[in-house]
Amino acid sequence: MNKRVVITGLGIISPLGNDVNTFWNHLIAGKSGVGNITHFDTTDYAVKIAAEVKDFDPLNYIDKKEARRMDRFVQFAVAAAKEALKHAELDMNKVDANRVGVYVGSGIGGLSTLENQHRVLMERGPRRVSPFFVPMMIANMSSGMVSIHTGAKGPNSAAISACATGTHCVGDSFKMLQRGDADVMLAGGTEATILPMAIAGFSAMGALSSRNDDPQKASRPFDRDRDGFVMGEGAAVLVLETLEHAQKRGANIIAEVVGYGMTADAYHITSPDPQGDGAKRSMEMALSDAGLKPEDIDYINAHGTSTDINDKFETMAIKAAFGEHAHKLAISSTKSMMGHLLGAAGAIEAAVLALTLKEQIIPPTINLENPDPECDLDYVPNEARKARVRAAISNSLGFGGHNATICIKEFAEA
């Protein structure tokens, strides 16, 4: 029989704050974390806006020597993992470290390191490339360094599936715990790609909003006037535990993970299936895994990127998966406030589900001023809503046709 899995801690580094309370308060207040890019000079760039993490000092979490040997995406991951352990009141010295695993992925990895070291190679030659170049750049180092800095010696891996990465990491960890492969998993995603190459590349694709004159209004999922997503950065790590382990140590249980779905579109490298079929099947798979019916779900944290085709096709997928109940669901895109965290998006949105269930408040979709006629569901426009939320799902839909859905519900004793 599968073990029950609960969420006992959250760690967040985000454009809306670097601790759970600040993040949540800004989220339900409808605050935007989008502004002008400060990480580099955008004079020659068509896109000059992003959702940057502010006031982050890696030395609050890591010593100076170690921090210098980590790309920013790894610094975010280690910081979020330490915050999550603190939030869960989980002392690694009092648990079996061999039964604590890590599954923290990144969609892109150490792009900053790659940019910097390529510049060194071109300007100063191959002998000046850092010996830390490769281990700083590779995307699995988020999980590797979290393990090293927390002492977690259990299952250790890292999904890399573009914008579905965070949800795959949480979902795969859920399955590991169900099977009994570990007692605790530190699961999540991290990303730090507000960089010249990434902004130029996503901009060349036409994927980014260029509403440079009004940054806080740029991310507008489901709105008729949306013109692309806003890049964000940050990390989220969730402490997942078997119910037995959590209860044994007297943990505070935030919510329960009950279902996971993952599918492929098998359609296009960047565009979702125009019928929303892959996303539909992912949601259906998560519901089936959870043993829930469509009408049991009260809230969906949508992928909701603010791109023309994502918002339209995801709406179609929700209608196909939920039927008549789709019009009774509350749906919101928190990317309207914190931008799109790419590989970290699914993890931070799973944390949003857990907080929504705990607080019984649904975060809004801000900037929804002129609804797209093809996006005609209840997207909780502009203001947070107090509501009864028993169970909720979050969707993540990534380049390459990766779809992932996580289902979380209120915790109740059996």
C-alpha positions as CSV (number, residue, x, y, z in Angstrom):
1,M,0.0,0.0,0.0
2,N,1.3,3.5,-0.9
3,K,2.4,5.7,1.9
4,R,0.7,9.1,2.4
5,V,2.9,12.1,1.7
6,V,2.6,15.5,3.4
7,I,4.2,18.9,3.1
8,T,5.8,20.1,6.3
9,G,8.1,23.0,5.1
10,L,8.5,25.6,2.4
11,G,11.6,27.6,1.4
12,I,11.2,30.5,-1.1
13,I,13.6,32.9,-2.8
14,S,11.5,35.0,-5.2
15,P,10.8,38.4,-6.8
16,L,8.1,38.8,-4.1
17,G,10.3,38.1,-1.1
18,N,12.8,35.7,0.3
19,D,10.8,34.1,3.0
20,V,7.4,32.4,3.1
21,N,5.5,35.2,5.0
22,T,6.7,38.1,2.8
23,F,6.1,36.1,-0.4
24,W,2.6,35.1,0.6
25,N,1.6,38.6,1.9
26,H,2.8,40.2,-1.4
27,L,1.1,37.5,-3.4
28,I,-2.4,37.9,-1.9
29,A,-2.0,41.7,-2.0
30,G,-1.6,41.5,-5.8
31,K,1.9,43.1,-5.7
32,S,4.0,42.9,-8.8
33,G,7.6,41.9,-8.6
34,V,8.4,43.1,-12.2
35,G,10.6,46.0,-12.9
36,N,13.5,47.2,-15.1
37,I,16.4,44.8,-15.4
38,T,19.3,45.8,-13.2
39,H,21.5,42.8,-13.7
40,F,23.0,44.1,-16.9
41,D,22.8,47.0,-19.4
42,T,19.7,46.6,-21.6
43,T,20.4,49.6,-23.9
44,D,20.6,47.4,-27.0
45,Y,17.8,45.0,-26.0
46,A,14.2,45.0,-27.1
47,V,13.1,43.7,-23.7
48,K,14.3,45.7,-20.7
49,I,12.1,44.2,-17.9
50,A,12.1,41.1,-15.7
51,A,11.1,39.9,-12.2
52,E,14.4,40.0,-10.3
53,V,15.1,38.6,-6.8
54,K,15.9,41.5,-4.6
55,D,18.0,41.8,-1.4
56,F,19.5,38.3,-1.8
57,D,22.8,37.9,0.0
58,P,24.2,34.3,-0.5
59,L,26.4,34.9,2.6
60,N,23.3,34.7,4.8
61,Y,23.3,31.0,3.8
62,I,26.7,30.0,2.5
63,D,30.3,31.0,3.4
64,K,32.1,33.4,1.1
65,K,34.5,30.8,-0.4
66,E,31.7,28.3,-1.2
67,A,29.4,31.1,-2.6
68,R,32.1,32.1,-5.1
69,R,32.1,28.5,-6.4
70,M,28.4,28.4,-7.0
71,D,26.4,29.8,-9.9
72,R,23.5,32.0,-8.7
73,F,20.9,29.3,-9.5
74,V,22.7,27.0,-7.0
75,Q,22.9,29.7,-4.4
76,F,19.2,30.1,-4.7
77,A,18.6,26.4,-4.3
78,V,20.8,26.0,-1.2
79,A,19.2,29.1,0.4
80,A,15.6,27.8,-0.3
81,A,16.5,24.3,1.0
82,K,17.9,25.8,4.3
83,E,14.8,28.0,4.6
84,A,12.5,25.0,4.0
85,L,14.3,22.9,6.7
86,K,14.0,25.8,9.1
87,H,10.3,26.2,8.2
88,A,9.7,22.5,8.7
89,E,11.6,22.5,12.0
90,L,13.5,19.5,10.7
91,D,16.9,19.0,12.4
92,M,19.1,16.9,10.1
93,N,21.0,15.7,13.1
94,K,17.9,14.1,14.6
95,V,16.8,12.1,11.5
96,D,18.4,9.4,9.4
97,A,20.2,11.3,6.7
98,N,20.3,8.2,4.6
99,R,16.5,8.5,4.3
100,V,16.5,12.1,3.3
101,G,16.6,12.7,-0.4
102,V,17.0,15.8,-2.7
103,Y,15.3,16.4,-6.0
104,V,15.9,20.0,-7.1
105,G,16.1,20.8,-10.8
106,S,16.7,23.7,-13.1
107,G,15.5,24.3,-16.6
108,I,18.6,26.0,-17.8
109,G,21.2,25.7,-15.1
110,G,24.4,27.8,-14.8
111,L,24.0,30.2,-17.8
112,S,25.7,33.0,-15.9
113,T,28.8,30.8,-15.5
114,L,28.7,29.8,-19.1
115,E,28.5,33.4,-20.3
116,N,31.3,34.5,-18.0
117,Q,33.7,31.6,-18.8
118,H,33.0,31.9,-22.5
119,R,34.1,35.5,-22.3
120,V,37.3,34.5,-20.4
121,L,38.0,31.9,-23.1
122,M,37.6,34.4,-25.9
123,E,39.5,37.2,-24.3
124,R,42.2,35.4,-22.3
125,G,42.5,31.9,-23.7
126,P,41.8,28.3,-22.6
127,R,44.3,28.3,-19.8
128,R,42.4,30.9,-17.9
129,V,39.1,29.1,-17.9
130,S,38.1,28.3,-14.3
131,P,38.5,24.7,-13.0
132,F,35.1,25.3,-11.4
133,F,33.5,26.1,-14.8
134,V,31.9,22.7,-15.3
135,P,30.6,21.9,-11.8
136,M,29.3,25.5,-11.5
137,M,27.4,25.2,-14.8
138,I,25.8,21.8,-14.8
139,A,22.1,21.8,-13.9
140,N,22.2,18.9,-11.5
141,M,24.4,20.8,-9.2
142,S,21.4,22.3,-7.5
143,S,20.6,18.9,-6.1
144,G,24.2,18.1,-5.5
145,M,25.0,21.2,-3.5
146,V,21.7,21.0,-1.5
147,S,22.8,17.5,-0.5
148,I,26.3,18.7,0.5
149,H,25.0,21.7,2.5
150,T,22.2,19.9,4.3
151,G,23.8,16.4,4.7
152,A,20.9,14.6,3.0
153,K,22.3,11.3,1.8
154,G,19.2,9.6,0.4
155,P,17.9,9.5,-3.3
156,N,19.4,12.4,-5.2
157,S,18.5,13.5,-8.7
158,A,17.4,16.6,-10.8
159,A,14.8,16.8,-13.5
160,I,15.5,19.0,-16.4
161,S,12.3,19.5,-18.4
162,A,12.1,23.3,-19.1
163,C,9.1,25.0,-17.5
164,A,7.8,21.6,-16.1
165,T,11.0,21.0,-14.1
166,G,9.8,22.1,-10.7
167,T,6.5,20.1,-10.9
168,H,8.4,17.0,-12.1
169,C,10.8,17.3,-9.1
170,V,7.9,17.6,-6.6
171,G,5.9,14.9,-8.3
172,D,8.8,12.4,-8.7
173,S,9.7,13.0,-5.0
174,F,6.1,12.3,-4.0
175,K,6.3,9.0,-5.8
176,M,9.6,8.1,-4.2
177,L,8.1,8.7,-0.8
178,Q,4.9,6.7,-1.7
179,R,7.1,3.8,-2.6
180,G,9.2,4.0,0.6
181,D,12.5,5.0,-1.1
182,A,12.9,7.7,1.5
183,D,11.3,9.3,4.5
184,V,11.9,12.9,3.6
185,M,12.5,14.6,0.2
186,L,13.7,18.2,-0.4
187,A,11.9,18.8,-3.7
188,G,11.8,21.9,-5.9
189,G,13.3,24.0,-8.7
190,T,15.7,26.9,-9.2
191,E,16.5,29.3,-11.9
192,A,18.7,32.4,-12.5
193,T,18.6,33.4,-16.1
194,I,17.9,37.1,-16.2
195,L,21.1,37.4,-18.3
196,P,22.0,38.8,-21.7
197,M,21.9,35.5,-23.6
198,A,18.6,34.4,-22.1
199,I,16.8,37.7,-22.6
200,A,18.1,38.0,-26.1
201,G,17.2,34.4,-27.0
202,F,13.7,34.4,-25.5
203,S,13.1,37.8,-27.1
204,A,14.2,36.6,-30.5
205,M,11.6,33.9,-30.2
206,G,8.9,36.5,-29.6
207,A,8.1,34.9,-26.2
208,L,8.7,37.9,-23.9
209,S,6.6,40.9,-23.2
210,S,8.1,44.1,-24.4
211,R,5.9,46.4,-22.4
212,N,9.0,48.2,-21.1
213,D,7.1,51.5,-20.4
214,D,4.9,49.8,-17.8
215,P,6.7,46.8,-16.3
216,Q,4.2,46.0,-13.5
217,K,1.4,45.6,-16.1
218,A,3.5,43.5,-18.5
219,S,2.6,40.0,-17.2
220,R,-1.2,39.8,-17.9
221,P,-2.3,36.1,-18.3
222,F,-5.6,35.6,-20.0
223,D,-5.9,39.2,-20.9
224,R,-6.7,40.2,-24.5
225,D,-3.7,42.6,-24.6
226,R,-1.1,40.1,-23.4
227,D,2.1,40.1,-25.5
228,G,4.4,37.5,-23.9
229,F,5.7,36.3,-20.6
230,V,8.0,38.2,-18.2
231,M,11.1,36.3,-17.1
232,G,11.5,35.7,-13.4
233,E,14.2,34.1,-11.2
234,G,14.3,32.4,-7.8
235,A,13.8,29.0,-6.2
236,A,11.4,27.0,-4.1
237,V,12.0,23.9,-2.1
238,L,9.3,21.9,-0.4
239,V,9.9,19.5,2.5
240,L,7.9,16.4,1.7
241,E,7.6,13.6,4.3
242,T,5.8,10.4,4.7
243,L,2.9,10.9,7.0
244,E,4.3,8.4,9.4
245,H,7.7,10.2,9.6
246,A,6.0,13.6,10.0
247,Q,3.7,12.5,12.8
248,K,6.5,10.6,14.6
249,R,8.5,13.8,14.9
250,G,5.5,16.0,15.7
251,A,5.7,18.1,12.5
252,N,3.3,20.8,11.5
253,I,1.5,19.5,8.5
254,I,0.7,22.2,5.9
255,A,-1.1,20.0,3.3
256,E,-1.1,16.6,1.6
257,V,0.2,15.7,-1.8
258,V,-2.2,13.2,-3.4
259,G,-1.8,13.1,-7.2
260,Y,0.7,13.5,-10.0
261,G,0.3,13.4,-13.8
262,M,2.9,13.8,-16.5
263,T,2.4,13.6,-20.3
264,A,4.0,14.6,-23.6
265,D,2.4,16.6,-26.4
266,A,4.5,14.9,-29.1
267,Y,3.7,18.0,-31.2
268,H,6.3,20.9,-31.3
269,I,9.5,22.2,-29.7
270,T,7.8,25.3,-28.2
271,S,4.1,25.4,-29.1
272,P,1.6,23.5,-26.9
273,D,-0.7,21.1,-28.7
274,P,-3.4,23.4,-30.2
275,Q,-6.1,21.1,-28.8
276,G,-4.6,21.2,-25.3
277,D,-4.6,17.4,-25.4
278,G,-1.3,16.8,-23.5
279,A,-2.3,19.2,-20.7
280,K,-5.7,17.7,-20.5
281,R,-4.3,14.2,-20.1
282,S,-1.9,15.4,-17.4
283,M,-4.7,16.9,-15.3
284,E,-6.8,13.7,-15.8
285,M,-3.8,11.6,-14.8
286,A,-3.2,13.6,-11.6
287,L,-6.9,13.4,-10.6
288,S,-7.0,9.6,-11.3
289,D,-3.8,9.2,-9.2
290,A,-5.4,11.1,-6.4
291,G,-8.6,9.2,-6.6
292,L,-10.5,12.4,-7.0
293,K,-13.3,13.5,-9.4
294,P,-13.2,16.8,-11.3
295,E,-15.8,18.3,-9.0
296,D,-13.5,17.7,-6.0
297,I,-11.1,20.3,-7.3
298,D,-11.8,23.9,-6.1
299,Y,-8.7,25.7,-7.5
300,I,-6.2,25.5,-10.3
301,N,-2.9,27.4,-10.3
302,A,-2.6,27.7,-14.0
303,H,0.6,27.6,-16.0
304,G,-0.8,30.9,-17.3
305,T,2.3,32.4,-18.9
306,S,0.7,35.5,-20.5
307,T,1.6,34.2,-24.0
308,D,-1.1,34.2,-26.7
309,I,-1.1,30.4,-27.3
310,N,-0.4,29.1,-23.8
311,D,-3.4,30.9,-22.1
312,K,-5.8,30.0,-24.9
313,F,-4.8,26.3,-25.2
314,E,-4.6,25.8,-21.4
315,T,-8.1,27.2,-21.1
316,M,-9.2,24.6,-23.7
317,A,-7.4,21.9,-21.8
318,I,-9.1,22.8,-18.5
319,K,-12.5,22.7,-20.2
320,A,-11.8,19.3,-21.8
321,A,-10.5,17.8,-18.5
322,F,-13.2,19.3,-16.2
323,G,-16.3,19.6,-18.4
324,E,-19.1,21.6,-16.9
325,H,-17.1,21.9,-13.6
326,A,-14.5,24.1,-15.4
327,H,-16.9,27.1,-15.1
328,K,-17.2,26.6,-11.4
329,L,-13.4,26.4,-10.7
330,A,-11.4,29.3,-9.4
331,I,-8.2,29.6,-11.6
332,S,-5.4,32.0,-11.2
333,S,-1.9,32.7,-12.6
334,T,0.5,33.9,-10.0
335,K,3.0,34.5,-12.9
336,S,1.1,37.8,-13.3
337,M,2.9,38.9,-10.1
338,M,6.3,37.1,-10.1
339,G,6.9,36.4,-13.7
340,H,7.8,33.0,-15.1
341,L,10.5,31.3,-13.1
342,L,11.1,28.7,-15.8
343,G,12.5,25.6,-14.1
344,A,11.5,26.9,-10.6
345,A,7.9,27.8,-11.6
346,G,6.3,24.5,-10.9
347,A,8.0,24.3,-7.5
348,I,7.0,27.8,-6.3
349,E,3.4,27.2,-7.6
350,A,3.2,24.0,-5.7
351,A,4.1,26.0,-2.6
352,V,1.4,28.5,-3.6
353,L,-1.1,25.6,-3.6
354,A,0.0,24.5,-0.1
355,L,-0.4,28.0,1.2
356,T,-3.8,28.4,-0.5
357,L,-5.0,25.3,1.2
358,K,-3.6,26.4,4.5
359,E,-4.9,30.0,4.5
360,Q,-8.1,29.4,2.4
361,I,-7.3,32.4,0.3
362,I,-6.9,32.2,-3.5
363,P,-4.2,34.5,-5.0
364,P,-5.4,36.7,-7.9
365,T,-4.5,37.0,-11.5
366,I,-3.5,40.7,-11.7
367,N,-3.6,42.9,-14.8
368,L,-6.7,41.0,-16.1
369,E,-8.4,44.2,-17.4
370,N,-9.7,43.1,-20.8
371,P,-10.5,39.4,-20.8
372,D,-9.7,37.5,-23.9
373,P,-13.0,36.1,-25.3
374,E,-11.3,32.7,-25.8
375,C,-10.3,32.7,-22.1
376,D,-13.7,32.7,-20.5
377,L,-13.3,31.0,-17.2
378,D,-13.0,32.4,-13.6
379,Y,-9.4,33.6,-13.3
380,V,-9.9,35.4,-10.0
381,P,-9.2,38.8,-11.5
382,N,-7.1,41.4,-9.7
383,E,-8.0,40.7,-6.1
384,A,-7.4,37.7,-3.8
385,R,-10.5,35.8,-2.8
386,K,-11.4,34.0,0.4
387,A,-12.9,30.7,-0.6
388,R,-13.3,27.1,0.6
389,V,-10.5,25.2,-1.0
390,R,-10.5,21.4,-0.3
391,A,-8.2,20.3,-3.1
392,A,-6.2,22.0,-5.9
393,I,-4.0,21.4,-8.8
394,S,-1.1,23.2,-10.5
395,N,-0.1,22.8,-14.1
396,S,3.3,23.2,-15.7
397,L,3.7,23.0,-19.4
398,G,7.3,23.1,-20.8
399,F,9.1,23.5,-24.1
400,G,9.5,20.1,-25.8
401,G,5.9,19.3,-25.0
402,H,6.4,18.3,-21.3
403,N,3.3,18.5,-19.2
404,A,3.1,18.0,-15.4
405,T,0.3,18.4,-12.9
406,I,0.5,18.1,-9.1
407,C,-2.6,17.6,-6.9
408,I,-2.6,18.8,-3.3
409,K,-5.4,18.7,-0.7
410,E,-6.2,19.7,2.8
411,F,-4.7,17.3,5.3
412,A,-7.1,15.2,7.4
413,E,-6.5,12.3,9.7
414,A,-7.6,9.0,8.1
